[in-house]
Amino acid sequence: MPMHPPSVPADPVPRAAPGRRRLLASTAAGFGWLAARALLAAGADGDAAAPWRGPARAKRVIFMFMKGGPSQVDTFDYKPRLQADDGKELPFAKPRVQFAPTGNLLGSPWKFARHGASGIHVSELFPHVARHVDDICFLNSCHGTNSAHGGAVLKLHTGSDTFVRPSMGAWVNYGLGTDNADLPGFLTISPTLAHGGLNNWNSAFLPARYQGVPMGVASRPATEARVKFMGNPRYGAAVQRRQLDLLAGLDRAAGLPPDPQLEARLESFELAFRMQATMPGLQDIAGETAETLALYGLDDPRTENFGRQCLMARRFAEAGVRFVQVTHSDAKVQWDQHGDLLAGHTEKASEVDRPIAGLLTDLKRRGLLDDTLVVWGGEFGRTPVAQGKDGRDHNPDGYTMWMAGGGVKGGQRYGATDEYGYYAVDRRMHIHDVHATMLWLLGIDHEKLTWRHAGRDFRLTDVAGEVHHGVLA
């Protein structure tokens, strides 16, 4: 049975930086801070000498999270042997730890066909995404360590399934800074509140300014996914500016040592003040053309909800948000088909296929795909053996994610599972490897992007992770 690769010892480099208030005080900048913040952001974004930076191919990330665990053998990991042996016993051992009892092999109810110049097989579940295979690198050898939704979702988002750790969006925001000082560096659109909830977009021990800003929740329509209270009906901008300056002055006058929590609160007030001028327009899609709305599927009730999320992701990424996440989830079925696989996966794929393809098309025609890394995936995959009559159980031992744009070599299947699609066997990519490769594309060395907490240096990939250079263009 395949074994997980051994951990790689870290060579952490702590990042020593003065507190924001101490820096402002020492430069006599006071709370004329917009200029100081802009300089700090520019240093994070453009300082090639910074120890955690390397050659960057991507400037930003759009992460599409398919909650529940899409089946790799029914979507992007074609297994002819599985089809041929439908109903037979699995000829090798199942994992020692399983989420639920399973039976014999279950062939996919969907047909696969070759697409693009690369001739990659894609299931008929994704006819629109299939047109983009030459821009996509399918990571067919992903694997994790947890077969339960809660732990696996946290592992995907934070690199840990047992402890509260900063999310990958927070790490990216910390490492690169914002590309637009008037917007958050990390937005999560319609996030799920289940299986970790806010821990999936929090900053944990990183400063609070790096955490994700949620817009709506997965259980509500995407039309409600917006940052609220983006206007002050009582006080205008001039009065608000004076209030913020007064707060900062009181803080300085106290003469106390820097307080990270108070500093974060003041920064959040400043960002909220600036967002009043930028966020309302970005949240309003009324100016988009009918052709663009149709491209994302907003003209179809099945695709309208996720299509709106994808369109918003493009708008925010284009405006300078560093990390944008969209979540496909609901309170009912999600991608978690322990039974009735045919109906469940058909419904879920029909909701996202057209919007995902629309996002890739729109990014490409706007010249954004070259420096935008698009990542797709769930917390794990599904078993090639049946659970019950027509379902599949959780499978963290081998599944598919994919990347496109942002320095990725498209038109390839990277790595492989066994002939039935159960275990990752070739060029295996643990979720730490996925994170390390994502950071590398952003110009970040995952071993050097660290934060000292509780006596040691932490990083997104903990003490493991390897950059898979075969993914890179």
C-alpha positions as a Python dict, from the first residue, in 0.01 Angstrom:
ca = {
    (1, 'M'): (0, 0, 0),
    (2, 'P'): (138, 347, -79),
    (3, 'M'): (291, 530, 210),
    (4, 'H'): (298, 903, 275),
    (5, 'P'): (637, 1060, 202),
    (6, 'P'): (846, 1144, 509),
    (7, 'S'): (836, 1493, 647),
    (8, 'V'): (1108, 1733, 537),
    (9, 'P'): (1281, 1926, 818),
    (10, 'A'): (1212, 2296, 800),
    (11, 'D'): (1473, 2567, 764),
    (12, 'P'): (1260, 2852, 895),
    (13, 'V'): (1360, 3215, 869),
    (14, 'P'): (1177, 3434, 1120),
    (15, 'R'): (1041, 3758, 990),
    (16, 'A'): (1128, 4037, 1232),
    (17, 'A'): (930, 4353, 1175),
    (18, 'P'): (852, 4648, 1402),
    (19, 'G'): (498, 4706, 1518),
    (20, 'R'): (300, 4940, 1299),
    (21, 'R'): (250, 5201, 1571),
    (22, 'R'): (618, 5190, 1670),
    (23, 'L'): (720, 5239, 1309),
    (24, 'L'): (482, 5528, 1262),
    (25, 'A'): (593, 5693, 1583),
    (26, 'S'): (963, 5655, 1506),
    (27, 'T'): (921, 5817, 1165),
    (28, 'A'): (704, 6097, 1308),
    (29, 'A'): (444, 5999, 1052),
    (30, 'G'): (171, 5991, 1311),
    (31, 'F'): (-160, 5900, 1158),
    (32, 'G'): (-85, 6048, 822),
    (33, 'W'): (-75, 5680, 761),
    (34, 'L'): (-215, 5634, 421),
    (35, 'A'): (122, 5715, 271),
    (36, 'A'): (300, 5492, 522),
    (37, 'R'): (63, 5205, 450),
    (38, 'A'): (115, 5247, 78),
    (39, 'L'): (492, 5230, 129),
    (40, 'L'): (460, 4920, 344),
    (41, 'A'): (236, 4753, 86),
    (42, 'A'): (477, 4841, -192),
    (43, 'G'): (763, 4690, 6),
    (44, 'A'): (573, 4363, 53),
    (45, 'D'): (470, 4350, -310),
    (46, 'G'): (784, 4459, -485),
    (47, 'D'): (1095, 4404, -272),
    (48, 'A'): (1289, 4137, -462),
    (49, 'A'): (1546, 4121, -181),
    (50, 'A'): (1291, 4008, 77),
    (51, 'P'): (1400, 3664, 205),
    (52, 'W'): (1071, 3490, 133),
    (53, 'R'): (1051, 3598, -232),
    (54, 'G'): (1149, 3422, -553),
    (55, 'P'): (1058, 3464, -921),
    (56, 'A'): (682, 3523, -923),
    (57, 'R'): (463, 3402, -1207),
    (58, 'A'): (128, 3481, -1045),
    (59, 'K'): (14, 3800, -870),
    (60, 'R'): (-310, 3670, -725),
    (61, 'V'): (-512, 3355, -657),
    (62, 'I'): (-874, 3259, -720),
    (63, 'F'): (-956, 2941, -529),
    (64, 'M'): (-1276, 2752, -618),
    (65, 'F'): (-1367, 2522, -330),
    (66, 'M'): (-1602, 2233, -409),
    (67, 'K'): (-1721, 2138, -64),
    (68, 'G'): (-1803, 1774, -1),
    (69, 'G'): (-1545, 1602, -219),
    (70, 'P'): (-1599, 1564, -596),
    (71, 'S'): (-1528, 1218, -737),
    (72, 'Q'): (-1204, 1212, -932),
    (73, 'V'): (-1299, 897, -1126),
    (74, 'D'): (-1621, 1062, -1246),
    (75, 'T'): (-1472, 1398, -1344),
    (76, 'F'): (-1105, 1439, -1442),
    (77, 'D'): (-930, 1104, -1372),
    (78, 'Y'): (-1032, 863, -1647),
    (79, 'K'): (-993, 496, -1551),
    (80, 'P'): (-1076, 248, -1830),
    (81, 'R'): (-988, -46, -1603),
    (82, 'L'): (-1248, 68, -1352),
    (83, 'Q'): (-1510, 64, -1626),
    (84, 'A'): (-1404, -280, -1741),
    (85, 'D'): (-1409, -429, -1390),
    (86, 'D'): (-1735, -271, -1273),
    (87, 'G'): (-1890, -490, -1002),
    (88, 'K'): (-1576, -693, -930),
    (89, 'E'): (-1383, -698, -605),
    (90, 'L'): (-1098, -454, -559),
    (91, 'P'): (-784, -663, -621),
    (92, 'F'): (-578, -494, -349),
    (93, 'A'): (-628, -383, 11),
    (94, 'K'): (-850, -92, 100),
    (95, 'P'): (-715, 174, 339),
    (96, 'R'): (-669, 65, 699),
    (97, 'V'): (-890, 354, 810),
    (98, 'Q'): (-1215, 401, 620),
    (99, 'F'): (-1497, 642, 679),
    (100, 'A'): (-1768, 381, 611),
    (101, 'P'): (-1798, 22, 480),
    (102, 'T'): (-1768, -14, 102),
    (103, 'G'): (-1822, -292, -147),
    (104, 'N'): (-1708, -378, -498),
    (105, 'L'): (-1581, -158, -780),
    (106, 'L'): (-1826, 92, -924),
    (107, 'G'): (-1765, 213, -1278),
    (108, 'S'): (-1846, 571, -1367),
    (109, 'P'): (-2197, 629, -1506),
    (110, 'W'): (-2055, 908, -1725),
    (111, 'K'): (-1865, 883, -2051),
    (112, 'F'): (-1523, 1040, -2099),
    (113, 'A'): (-1389, 1195, -2419),
    (114, 'R'): (-1062, 1356, -2530),
    (115, 'H'): (-1050, 1734, -2558),
    (116, 'G'): (-815, 2006, -2678),
    (117, 'A'): (-482, 1974, -2852),
    (118, 'S'): (-358, 1785, -2546),
    (119, 'G'): (-626, 1518, -2587),
    (120, 'I'): (-700, 1498, -2215),
    (121, 'H'): (-1000, 1289, -2113),
    (122, 'V'): (-1277, 1479, -1934),
    (123, 'S'): (-1611, 1347, -1813),
    (124, 'E'): (-1930, 1457, -1984),
    (125, 'L'): (-2015, 1618, -1648),
    (126, 'F'): (-1789, 1912, -1749),
    (127, 'P'): (-1846, 1992, -2119),
    (128, 'H'): (-1765, 2363, -2076),
    (129, 'V'): (-1453, 2319, -1862),
    (130, 'A'): (-1339, 2054, -2113),
    (131, 'R'): (-1287, 2329, -2371),
    (132, 'H'): (-1014, 2475, -2150),
    (133, 'V'): (-802, 2164, -2089),
    (134, 'D'): (-504, 2311, -2273),
    (135, 'D'): (-485, 2582, -2004),
    (136, 'I'): (-530, 2340, -1712),
    (137, 'C'): (-286, 2121, -1522),
    (138, 'F'): (-483, 1835, -1365),
    (139, 'L'): (-319, 1727, -1040),
    (140, 'N'): (-430, 1364, -1046),
    (141, 'S'): (-210, 1249, -757),
    (142, 'C'): (-331, 1461, -465),
    (143, 'H'): (-366, 1295, -127),
    (144, 'G'): (-439, 1399, 229),
    (145, 'T'): (-447, 1255, 578),
    (146, 'N'): (-805, 1284, 699),
    (147, 'S'): (-1118, 1106, 577),
    (148, 'A'): (-1363, 1324, 771),
    (149, 'H'): (-1499, 1649, 628),
    (150, 'G'): (-1405, 1868, 923),
    (151, 'G'): (-1041, 1768, 941),
    (152, 'A'): (-995, 1749, 565),
    (153, 'V'): (-1149, 2094, 504),
    (154, 'L'): (-920, 2246, 767),
    (155, 'K'): (-620, 2065, 619),
    (156, 'L'): (-695, 2203, 275),
    (157, 'H'): (-743, 2558, 399),
    (158, 'T'): (-483, 2582, 675),
    (159, 'G'): (-241, 2290, 636),
    (160, 'S'): (-352, 2143, 971),
    (161, 'D'): (-642, 1916, 1057),
    (162, 'T'): (-590, 1927, 1434),
    (163, 'F'): (-493, 2282, 1535),
    (164, 'V'): (-610, 2634, 1459),
    (165, 'R'): (-364, 2771, 1205),
    (166, 'P'): (-363, 3066, 962),
    (167, 'S'): (-546, 2997, 638),
    (168, 'M'): (-364, 2986, 307),
    (169, 'G'): (-529, 3313, 204),
    (170, 'A'): (-397, 3477, 520),
    (171, 'W'): (-45, 3345, 451),
    (172, 'V'): (-57, 3481, 95),
    (173, 'N'): (-187, 3814, 223),
    (174, 'Y'): (94, 3827, 481),
    (175, 'G'): (362, 3731, 233),
    (176, 'L'): (266, 3962, -52),
    (177, 'G'): (59, 4238, 101),
    (178, 'T'): (-234, 4399, -73),
    (179, 'D'): (-226, 4520, -431),
    (180, 'N'): (-494, 4779, -352),
    (181, 'A'): (-480, 4959, -16),
    (182, 'D'): (-851, 5044, -45),
    (183, 'L'): (-957, 4679, -46),
    (184, 'P'): (-892, 4374, 174),
    (185, 'G'): (-609, 4149, 60),
    (186, 'F'): (-821, 3837, 114),
    (187, 'L'): (-1192, 3793, 39),
    (188, 'T'): (-1401, 3476, 73),
    (189, 'I'): (-1734, 3479, -112),
    (190, 'S'): (-2024, 3271, 26),
    (191, 'P'): (-1804, 3063, 260),
    (192, 'T'): (-1944, 2764, 443),
    (193, 'L'): (-1990, 2795, 818),
    (194, 'A'): (-1965, 2416, 862),
    (195, 'H'): (-1655, 2203, 919),
    (196, 'G'): (-1426, 2464, 1065),
    (197, 'G'): (-1625, 2774, 974),
    (198, 'L'): (-1425, 3092, 1020),
    (199, 'N'): (-1110, 2891, 1099),
    (200, 'N'): (-1092, 2825, 725),
    (201, 'W'): (-1033, 3193, 650),
    (202, 'N'): (-891, 3327, 974),
    (203, 'S'): (-541, 3455, 1047),
    (204, 'A'): (-495, 3265, 1378),
    (205, 'F'): (-168, 3394, 1529),
    (206, 'L'): (-87, 3614, 1228),
    (207, 'P'): (-196, 3977, 1274),
    (208, 'A'): (-570, 4017, 1229),
    (209, 'R'): (-531, 4238, 920),
    (210, 'Y'): (-437, 3928, 718),
    (211, 'Q'): (-756, 3731, 782),
    (212, 'G'): (-1020, 3689, 514),
    (213, 'V'): (-1320, 3918, 486),
    (214, 'P'): (-1633, 3705, 438),
    (215, 'M'): (-1904, 3811, 198),
    (216, 'G'): (-2228, 3627, 271),
    (217, 'V'): (-2252, 3259, 366),
    (218, 'A'): (-2301, 2940, 165),
    (219, 'S'): (-2652, 2881, 299),
    (220, 'R'): (-2780, 3210, 154),
    (221, 'P'): (-2805, 3322, -211),
    (222, 'A'): (-2499, 3489, -361),
    (223, 'T'): (-2709, 3799, -421),
    (224, 'E'): (-2669, 3857, -47),
    (225, 'A'): (-2290, 3808, -59),
    (226, 'R'): (-2172, 4160, 3),
    (227, 'V'): (-1983, 4363, 260),
    (228, 'K'): (-2249, 4544, 455),
    (229, 'F'): (-2263, 4895, 599),
    (230, 'M'): (-2055, 5050, 322),
    (231, 'G'): (-2189, 5394, 395),
    (232, 'N'): (-2239, 5617, 698),
    (233, 'P'): (-2568, 5806, 671),
    (234, 'R'): (-2486, 6018, 975),
    (235, 'Y'): (-2128, 6135, 921),
    (236, 'G'): (-1950, 6229, 603),
    (237, 'A'): (-1592, 6145, 509),
    (238, 'A'): (-1440, 6456, 665),
    (239, 'V'): (-1593, 6388, 1007),
    (240, 'Q'): (-1498, 6020, 994),
    (241, 'R'): (-1141, 6119, 907),
    (242, 'R'): (-1123, 6343, 1212),
    (243, 'Q'): (-1264, 6065, 1433),
    (244, 'L'): (-998, 5821, 1318),
    (245, 'D'): (-722, 6077, 1369),
    (246, 'L'): (-852, 6141, 1721),
    (247, 'L'): (-846, 5769, 1804),
    (248, 'A'): (-490, 5740, 1679),
    (249, 'G'): (-388, 6048, 1875),
    (250, 'L'): (-534, 5910, 2195),
    (251, 'D'): (-349, 5584, 2136),
    (252, 'R'): (-18, 5764, 2092),
    (253, 'A'): (-79, 5998, 2385),
    (254, 'A'): (-122, 5702, 2620),
    (255, 'G'): (246, 5618, 2571),
    (256, 'L'): (187, 5247, 2628),
    (257, 'P'): (378, 4963, 2457),
    (258, 'P'): (233, 4855, 2122),
    (259, 'D'): (-79, 4642, 2155),
    (260, 'P'): (-127, 4416, 1848),
    (261, 'Q'): (-502, 4383, 1908),
    (262, 'L'): (-553, 4757, 1935),
    (263, 'E'): (-329, 4813, 1633),
    (264, 'A'): (-534, 4564, 1431),
    (265, 'R'): (-857, 4735, 1539),
    (266, 'L'): (-729, 5075, 1427),
    (267, 'E'): (-615, 4931, 1095),
    (268, 'S'): (-956, 4771, 1042),
    (269, 'F'): (-1120, 5112, 1100),
    (270, 'E'): (-887, 5270, 847),
    (271, 'L'): (-955, 5002, 587),
    (272, 'A'): (-1330, 5026, 641),
    (273, 'F'): (-1307, 5402, 592),
    (274, 'R'): (-1128, 5362, 259),
    (275, 'M'): (-1351, 5076, 144),
    (276, 'Q'): (-1652, 5307, 147),
    (277, 'A'): (-1529, 5461, -176),
    (278, 'T'): (-1438, 5139, -358),
    (279, 'M'): (-1645, 4844, -236),
    (280, 'P'): (-1998, 4955, -336),
    (281, 'G'): (-1901, 4988, -701),
    (282, 'L'): (-1722, 4653, -710),
    (283, 'Q'): (-2015, 4474, -549),
    (284, 'D'): (-2255, 4616, -808),
    (285, 'I'): (-2249, 4409, -1128),
    (286, 'A'): (-2514, 4621, -1302),
    (287, 'G'): (-2252, 4764, -1536),
    (288, 'E'): (-2153, 4425, -1677),
    (289, 'T'): (-2272, 4352, -2031),
    (290, 'A'): (-2547, 4101, -2105),
    (291, 'E'): (-2287, 3890, -2287),
    (292, 'T'): (-2065, 3876, -1977),
    (293, 'L'): (-2356, 3788, -1749),
    (294, 'A'): (-2453, 3507, -1984),
    (295, 'L'): (-2092, 3389, -2004),
    (296, 'Y'): (-2097, 3322, -1630),
    (297, 'G'): (-2443, 3162, -1645),
    (298, 'L'): (-2640, 3436, -1474),
    (299, 'D'): (-2918, 3381, -1727),
    (300, 'D'): (-2987, 3028, -1595),
    (301, 'P'): (-3131, 2954, -1248),
    (302, 'R'): (-2905, 2647, -1216),
    (303, 'T'): (-2583, 2841, -1266),
    (304, 'E'): (-2682, 3190, -1151),
    (305, 'N'): (-2567, 3151, -790),
    (306, 'F'): (-2216, 3016, -849),
    (307, 'G'): (-2186, 3223, -1164),
    (308, 'R'): (-2238, 3538, -962),
    (309, 'Q'): (-1963, 3430, -721),
    (310, 'C'): (-1721, 3367, -1009),
    (311, 'L'): (-1801, 3703, -1169),
    (312, 'M'): (-1744, 3879, -837),
    (313, 'A'): (-1415, 3691, -800),
    (314, 'R'): (-1298, 3826, -1136),
    (315, 'R'): (-1402, 4180, -1044),
    (316, 'F'): (-1219, 4171, -711),
    (317, 'A'): (-908, 4002, -853),
    (318, 'E'): (-894, 4261, -1130),
    (319, 'A'): (-925, 4537, -871),
    (320, 'G'): (-625, 4413, -674),
    (321, 'V'): (-752, 4167, -411),
    (322, 'R'): (-466, 3922, -362),
    (323, 'F'): (-660, 3605, -269),
    (324, 'V'): (-1025, 3544, -357),
    (325, 'Q'): (-1212, 3228, -264),
    (326, 'V'): (-1550, 3113, -392),
    (327, 'T'): (-1725, 2818, -230),
    (328, 'H'): (-1972, 2583, -394),
    (329, 'S'): (-2183, 2445, -114),
    (330, 'D'): (-2537, 2434, 18),
    (331, 'A'): (-2726, 2302, 313),
    (332, 'K'): (-2837, 1983, 135),
    (333, 'V'): (-2632, 1765, -97),
    (334, 'Q'): (-2302, 1940, -172),
    (335, 'W'): (-2061, 1701, -353),
    (336, 'D'): (-2096, 1437, -80),
    (337, 'Q'): (-2270, 1153, -262),
    (338, 'H'): (-2265, 852, -33),
    (339, 'G'): (-2569, 744, -232),
    (340, 'D'): (-2746, 845, -553),
    (341, 'L'): (-2420, 944, -719),
    (342, 'L'): (-2578, 986, -1063),
    (343, 'A'): (-2832, 1247, -956),
    (344, 'G'): (-2608, 1423, -704),
    (345, 'H'): (-2298, 1474, -917),
    (346, 'T'): (-2510, 1562, -1220),
    (347, 'E'): (-2679, 1839, -1023),
    (348, 'K'): (-2360, 1974, -867),
    (349, 'A'): (-2157, 1973, -1189),
    (350, 'S'): (-2438, 2146, -1380),
    (351, 'E'): (-2425, 2430, -1127),
    (352, 'V'): (-2053, 2503, -1165),
    (353, 'D'): (-1937, 2387, -1510),
    (354, 'R'): (-2050, 2689, -1709),
    (355, 'P'): (-1946, 2951, -1448),
    (356, 'I'): (-1597, 2801, -1413),
    (357, 'A'): (-1549, 2799, -1789),
    (358, 'G'): (-1683, 3153, -1804),
    (359, 'L'): (-1429, 3268, -1546),
    (360, 'L'): (-1141, 3111, -1738),
    (361, 'T'): (-1263, 3265, -2064),
    (362, 'D'): (-1308, 3609, -1909),
    (363, 'L'): (-969, 3607, -1737),
    (364, 'K'): (-799, 3503, -2057),
    (365, 'R'): (-959, 3762, -2282),
    (366, 'R'): (-881, 4038, -2029),
    (367, 'G'): (-516, 3935, -2015),
    (368, 'L'): (-548, 3832, -1650),
    (369, 'L'): (-504, 3456, -1674),
    (370, 'D'): (-128, 3479, -1727),
    (371, 'D'): (-75, 3624, -1378),
    (372, 'T'): (-382, 3487, -1199),
    (373, 'L'): (-351, 3140, -1048),
    (374, 'V'): (-686, 2958, -1055),
    (375, 'V'): (-711, 2659, -821),
    (376, 'W'): (-1001, 2409, -815),
    (377, 'G'): (-1069, 2126, -573),
    (378, 'G'): (-1245, 1976, -275),
    (379, 'E'): (-1124, 1846, 59),
    (380, 'F'): (-1081, 1491, -79),
    (381, 'G'): (-1213, 1263, -354),
    (382, 'R'): (-1437, 956, -363),
    (383, 'T'): (-1373, 583, -358),
    (384, 'P'): (-1379, 379, -681),
    (385, 'V'): (-1569, 116, -483),
    (386, 'A'): (-1937, 148, -404),
    (387, 'Q'): (-2093, 258, -80),
    (388, 'G'): (-2435, 101, -72),
    (389, 'K'): (-2591, 54, -414),
    (390, 'D'): (-2487, 367, -601),
    (391, 'G'): (-2272, 593, -384),
    (392, 'R'): (-1904, 656, -314),
    (393, 'D'): (-1735, 706, 23),
    (394, 'H'): (-1473, 968, 115),
    (395, 'N'): (-1126, 907, -27),
    (396, 'P'): (-827, 1116, 87),
    (397, 'D'): (-574, 865, -53),
    (398, 'G'): (-592, 975, -416),
    (399, 'Y'): (-791, 1250, -582),
    (400, 'T'): (-777, 1536, -831),
    (401, 'M'): (-735, 1909, -798),
    (402, 'W'): (-636, 2138, -1084),
    (403, 'M'): (-456, 2465, -1149),
    (404, 'A'): (-469, 2703, -1443),
    (405, 'G'): (-296, 3029, -1540),
    (406, 'G'): (-35, 3201, -1325),
    (407, 'G'): (272, 3016, -1454),
    (408, 'V'): (113, 2669, -1467),
    (409, 'K'): (194, 2435, -1755),
    (410, 'G'): (-147, 2365, -1905),
    (411, 'G'): (-262, 2073, -2112),
    (412, 'Q'): (-120, 1804, -1885),
    (413, 'R'): (-217, 1545, -1628),
    (414, 'Y'): (40, 1565, -1352),
    (415, 'G'): (85, 1254, -1141),
    (416, 'A'): (-147, 955, -1136),
    (417, 'T'): (-355, 726, -919),
    (418, 'D'): (-355, 348, -959),
    (419, 'E'): (-552, 183, -1242),
    (420, 'Y'): (-876, 211, -1043),
    (421, 'G'): (-824, 559, -903),
    (422, 'Y'): (-791, 469, -534),
    (423, 'Y'): (-434, 561, -431),
    (424, 'A'): (-199, 830, -556),
    (425, 'V'): (102, 638, -688),
    (426, 'D'): (301, 861, -926),
    (427, 'R'): (443, 1205, -836),
    (428, 'R'): (224, 1208, -528),
    (429, 'M'): (114, 1554, -411),
    (430, 'H'): (24, 1588, -48),
    (431, 'I'): (-181, 1897, 33),
    (432, 'H'): (142, 2047, 173),
    (433, 'D'): (292, 2004, -174),
    (434, 'V'): (-8, 2176, -332),
    (435, 'H'): (40, 2468, -93),
    (436, 'A'): (415, 2480, -151),
    (437, 'T'): (365, 2483, -530),
    (438, 'M'): (97, 2751, -507),
    (439, 'L'): (326, 2973, -299),
    (440, 'W'): (617, 2914, -537),
    (441, 'L'): (407, 3034, -831),
    (442, 'L'): (340, 3349, -627),
    (443, 'G'): (713, 3398, -576),
    (444, 'I'): (717, 3270, -217),
    (445, 'D'): (950, 3007, -73),
    (446, 'H'): (721, 2808, 156),
    (447, 'E'): (1010, 2724, 391),
    (448, 'K'): (1097, 3089, 445),
    (449, 'L'): (753, 3245, 483),
    (450, 'T'): (731, 3201, 860),
    (451, 'W'): (588, 3356, 1174),
    (452, 'R'): (724, 3301, 1524),
    (453, 'H'): (456, 3186, 1766),
    (454, 'A'): (466, 2993, 2094),
    (455, 'G'): (841, 2953, 2078),
    (456, 'R'): (891, 2831, 1723),
    (457, 'D'): (854, 2936, 1362),
    (458, 'F'): (535, 2830, 1186),
    (459, 'R'): (455, 2815, 817),
    (460, 'L'): (164, 2706, 597),
    (461, 'T'): (332, 2374, 513),
    (462, 'D'): (434, 2307, 875),
    (463, 'V'): (746, 2083, 854),
    (464, 'A'): (678, 1924, 516),
    (465, 'G'): (591, 2021, 160),
    (466, 'E'): (773, 2006, -171),
    (467, 'V'): (742, 2227, -478),
    (468, 'H'): (644, 2015, -779),
    (469, 'H'): (831, 2185, -1060),
    (470, 'G'): (664, 1966, -1322),
    (471, 'V'): (349, 2173, -1268),
    (472, 'L'): (529, 2492, -1371),
    (473, 'A'): (542, 2624, -1726),
}
